[in-house]
């Protein structure tokens, strides 16, 4: 009896007891995930009543309760050795029940996904099983952390559940797609392999995948690392660790004074956060913004930073989505936010306007304005136009806004501003270039300086770069105590 996945269109001869050579047993994956000896399996005797003699105990999924770093978690792993990991009614019931249990007990959920999609032999019952799982994912959203590890093929409905969770980790050989290569070939006439269609190189660049690991072991370690920054549930206490000194000294040492020169903002963060604590999320998607978890004096924070190394740190449709989603996740689980700003503004152009940059930019504004966690902003070098407002400005509700002495804050840079304000004088000048240099210098001094913004109350304090960690740590410590 073969199995047909409605998602992939693959007809297999996947027998009940025919594991593939490169598939790790689901029980082993959960044992790697959980603290040694802590995993307690549940519903291990459940069988499908719809697939006749192929039925077996557990029906293709191992579910259980365990501990990660001493903290209780709910977890499950699908078994691709049994009918390709396809989801039937009994398997769906087990996952649904585990998720309900996690909601009642307010436990984080980690899932290891490897499934060819809905089990064709079970028809509508399999599809409805996915519906129940999706509903539980949504009900748990923002209530407990949910992490999905994609450890092989995840097709059709097997993709939607991970996409509804907070974080997705893929192994290097994994693939995710709604419609597989066979369907793409039959419907669109395109020949493409599974990894080309939905491998990690695809999804780490489109925002579906947050982290990539070389192996099952490394993937579950990443899941453990993520949980180390997150509480058990919304409103729960954040997991603290011993504080460590930053990896480097003055964070301003790597920032060129010229706004036209690039640098890596992650190097700046190394002078602010605890050494080795930055775990960057979605590093290959929308690279003009960096998002990640870090620690300051041992306490978890969410970091959002413009990245001048890519597109000068500009905001666009994708970077706005990326930052907004991360802000909302941090807010849901109570992580304070540190925002490092160095941006020339929003990306101009026909393509961006047609792609909906207004809508996506508004999503970032909404995320910051709605956030209730402590929020500290540091303007490193420049913050122009609507991007200054969108990047956690005072008027969006930032608790404190600091700026380095060389920072410029305004509607736009001095040169384009004077080009607009003084266009007639410049057109009539004998030496327009010299006049624009003089006018730009005067405009910058009068309108753009950090001291000007501080005098107007738009910046709370101008601080030296070397003092950033101390000021940020002090602010977050005070704000977090008052926020509890």
N, C-alpha and C positions, 0 to 999 in steps of 0.2 A: 504494500500500500504506500504510494508516494505522498508527498506533501507539496502543496502549491501555496506559495505566498502571494496574496493578493497585491502586495506592494511591489514585489520584485518581478513577478511573472516567471519565477524560476520553478521548474518542476524537478524535484529531487527524488532520489531513492534513499532518503535518510532514515535508516532503520533505527529501531528503538535503542539498540545497544551498539551503535557504531560511531564512537567519538572520532573527531578529526585529530590529526597529529599535532596541530598547533593550537588546540583549544584547551585552556586551563580549566580544571573542574571548578564549578561555581562554589562549592564548599571551600575549596582551597583559596579562592579569591576572597571570600568573606573572612576566612581565618587570617589571611594576610592583612586585611583591613582592620580587624578588631585586635584589641589587646590579647595577648596569648592566654588561651584557656577561658576567655570570657564569652564566647559565642554560644548562645542557646537557640537551637533550631526549633521552629514551630511549623505545624501543618505539613510535616514530612510524609504523612501517609495519604494525603489527598490524591484521588485519582479522577481522571476524566471519565464521564459516563457516555461520551459521544464518539470515541475513537476505537471502540471494540477491543481487540486483543493487543493493540498498541499501548493501551493505558498502562501506566506504571506509577508507583508511589512518588509523590512530590510533583508530578506533572510538569517537569521542565523548569522548576524554579526552587531555589533554596532561600527561605526567609527566616529571619531570626532577630533576636535582641542580643546586643553585645556592648562592649565598652571601647571607647577610643580615648586614650589619655586619661583613663579612669572615669570618663563620662559616659552615661548610658546613651545608646543610639539604637535606632531601628534600621535594618538593612536587608537587602535581598539581591540575589544574583540569578540571572536567567541561564539556562543550560542549553547551549547551542548543539549539544550532542544528541538531544532529544527533539526530533522533528524540526531541526534547524532553529530551535529556540522560538518557534512560532507560538503565538499567544492563543490559548483556548480559554474556555469559560472557567475551568477549575484553576488554571494558573492566574487568571485575572482575579478570581475570588481571593486567592491567597495574597496577592499584592494589595488589593483593595482593603482587605482586613488588616494587613500590616500598617497601611497608611492611616486607617482609622485609629488604630491603636496608638500610633505615633502622635496623632492629633490629641487624643484624650490624655496621654501621658506627657505631651509637649516634649517630644524627643526629636532630635535631628534625624534626617533620613538620608542614607547613602544607598544608591542603587547601582548595580553593575549590569549594564544592558548589552545583550547580544541576541538579537531576534530578527527573523526574516519577515515579521509582520503578522497579520491575522491568520489564524489557522483555517484554511479553506474547508477542511472537513467539518468544521463547526459553524461555518456560515455566519449568520447574523448574531449568534450567541457570542462569537469571538469579537465581532465589531462592538457589540454592546459592552463587552468586558473592557475594551479600551475606553469607552465612554466613562465607565465608573472610575477607572484609574485617573483619567484626565480631571474628572471632577474633584477627586481627592487631592491631586496636585494643586489645583486652584484653591481649594479650601485651606490648604496648608501654607499657601504662599504668604510670606510676610509674618507667619506665625512661628514656624520652625525652619531652620536651614535645611535645604534640600540640595543634594549634590548627586549628579549623574556621572558615572564612569562608563564611557563607550569602549568596550573591550573587544569588539569585533564588528560584525555587520549589524546595523540598526536600520531597519527599513519600515516604511509606511508608518503605522501607528507607533512603532518602536522609536520613531524620531520625535513625535509630538510630546510624549511624556517628558523626556529630557529637556526639550525646549521650554517646558512649563516650570522647570526647576530653577534654582538660583544660579547654579554653576555647572558647566559641562566640561569634563576632562576626557580627552580622547587619547588612546594609545596610537602610536605611529602607524600601525597597520589597520586601524579601524576605519569604517566608512559609514556615513549616514546619508540616506536619501529617501524621499517620499516615493519616487518611482525609479526602479532599478534599471540597469543597462539593457535588459531584454525589452522592457517596455519602451525605453527611449529609442531603441533600434526599430521596434515594430511601429511605433506611432510617429516618431520624428525622423526616422531613417538615418539616425546618427549612431556610429559605432564608437563606444566609449567604455573604458574599464571602470570597475567599481571605485577604485581610488581616485581616478581622474574625475569621476562624477561627484563623489562625496567624501573623499579622503580628508585627512586633517589639513592638507595644504589649501583646500577649498574653504573649510569651515573656520579655520583660525583667522582667515582674512575677511570673512563676511559676518563675524560676530556670533555665529552659532556656538563655536567652541571657545572656551575661555583659557584652557591650559592643555598642553600636550606632554605626554610622557612616553619614553621609549619602550616600556614594558608594563605588564599587569602590576607588578610589584611597585614600580615607580608611580603608576597612576593612582593606586590606592594610598600611597604615601602622600601624594599631592592632595587627595581628599582629606587625609588626616591633617595636613598642614593648613588647609582652608578652615577646618573646624577649630583649629587652635586660635583663630582670630575671632571666632563667632560665639555668641552665647548659646545656651541650650535652646532658648526660645526667645521670642520677642519680649522685651522687658526684663530678661534675665541678666545676671551679672556677667560682665565681660571677663574672659580668662586672662589674667595678668601673668607676667613672667618677671624674672629678675631683669632689672635695667642694665643696659650696656651702653658704653660711650659710642658716639658716631664713628663711622669708618674713616671720615676725614675731618679736618678742622674747619676753617672758614668756608661756608658754603658759597660765598660770593667769589671765591678765587677762580672758579672756572667760568664765570659769566663775563663775556666781553662787554665793554662799555658801548661799542657801536651796535645799534639795533639791527644792523644788516648782517652781523656775524652770528653764526649758529653755534650751539653747544647742546649737550645732552642734559636735560633737566634731571635725569636720574642721578647724575653726579652731584647736583645741588642737594638732592634729597639725602645723599650719603653724609652730608654735613649736618643734617637735622634729625633724622630718625636713628633709632638704635642700630648698631652695626649688624648687617646681614638680615635685617628683619623685613625688607621690602619683598613682597610677593606680588609681582605684577600680574594683573588680570587682563586677558585679551591683548597681549603685547603686539600682535601682528595685525590687529584690526584698528582702523582709524588712528594711525600712528602719530598724528599731530596732537593727541591727548594721551597722557599716561594715567592709568587708573591702577590702584593696587592697595593691598593691605600692608601696614607697617606697624611698628611700635615706637612710642616715645615714652621714655622712662618706664618701659615694661608694659605699657597699656596699649591695646590695639587702637588704631586709627585708620580711617579711609583716606587715601591720598588721591587727589585729582590735580593734575598739572598740565599746563600747555607744554608742548614739546617743540622748541625751536628747531630741533634737528630735522624735523619733517614739516615741510610747507611753512616754515617759520613760526609754527605754533598756532596757525590759523584755525578758527572754528568753521566747520562745514556740516553738511547733513549727517555724515557718519560719526564724526567726533562728537557732535551734539548728542546723538543717540547714545553713544557709548558712555559719555559722562553722565547723562541723565539717568540711565539705567543703574549705573554704579552708585550714584548719589541716593537713589531710591532704595537700593539694597542696604546700604549703610544705615540709612534712616530707619528702615524697618527693624533692624537688629541693634540699634542703639550705638553704633560706632561714631564717635566724633569725627569731624571732617577737617582736614588740612588741605587748603587750596593754594597752589603756587601758580601765579599768573605772569605770563609773558606772552602776549598775543597782539598781533596787529589788527585784529578784528575778525569779522566773518568773511568767508571767501566770496568775492564778487563774481558775477558772470551769469550768462544766460543759463548755462547748464545747472548751476546751483539753484537759481530761482525756479527753473522748471522741475527740479527734483524736490522742491518743497523746503528749502532752507529756512523759510519763515516758520513753518510748522515744527521742524525739528529743533530750531533754535528756541522756539517757545517751550518745547518740552524740557529743555535744560533750565530755562527760567523757572518753569513750574516746579521742577524737582527741587531746586534750591529754595524757592520761596515757601514750599510746603514742608521742608525738612524741619524737624524739631530738635535734632541733636545739636550739641555744641559745634560751632563752625568758626574757624579762623582762616583768614585769607592773608597771603603775603604777596604783594606786587613786587616782582623781582626787577623788571627792566622796563616794560611798557604794557599798557592796558588801554586800548583805544575803542571808542565807539560802543556799540551795543554789546560787544564781547566783554568789556569791562563790567557792565551791569550783569551780564549772564553768568560770569565767573564768580558768583558768590559775593556780590558787592554789599556794602553796608545797607543799601536801600532794599535789597532782597532779603535782608534779615541776618546777615553775618554778625556774629557776636563781637568780633574784633577784626579790624582790617589794618594790617601793618604794610609799610612800604619801605624799600631800601632807598637810600638817598639819591641814587641815580635814576630812579624810576620816573617814567613819564606817564601821565594819566590825562586823558582828554577825549574829545570827539574824534580826532584823528591826529596823525603826525604833523609836525610843524610845516614841512614842505608842501604836502597837499593842501593843508589848511590855508597857508598864505597864497598858494596858487589860486584858490577860490576867492578868498577875501580881497586880495589885491590884484586880481587879474587885469584890471584896466591899467593900473600903474605899471605893472610888469610888462604889459603889451607896448606901452609907450616909452619904456626905459631904454637908454642907450646901451646899458649892460644888464639885461634881465637876470642873468645868472648871478651876478654879484649882488644885485638888489634882493633877489630871492634868498640868498644866503643870509644877508643882514636881517631881512624881515623874518625869516624862519628862526634865527637865533633870538630875536626879540619876542616872537610869539611863544617859543618854548619857555623862555624865562618867565613870561607873564602868565601863561595859561597851563603849562604842562608839568611843571616841577612837582615832585612829591611834597615839598613844603607848601606849595600852593594848595594842593588837595588837602593837606593836613590843616591848613589855616581855615579852609572852608568846612572842616569837619567830615569830609568824605573819607579820609584816612584817619584812624585813631592815633597812630604814632608812627613817626619815621624812625626806623631802627637800623643799626649797623648790621650788615650781613652776619658777622661773627656772633652777634647776640641772638640770632633767630631761634636757635633751639631752646635757649633759656626762656625767651619770651613766649614762644609757642607752648612749651611744656607748662610754664606757669599759668598761662591762660586756660589751657585745656584742663589742668588739674582743678582750677577754681570753678570753671564752668561745669565740669563733670560732677563735682561734688554738689553744686547747686541744682544740677539737673536731675538728681536722683530723688 
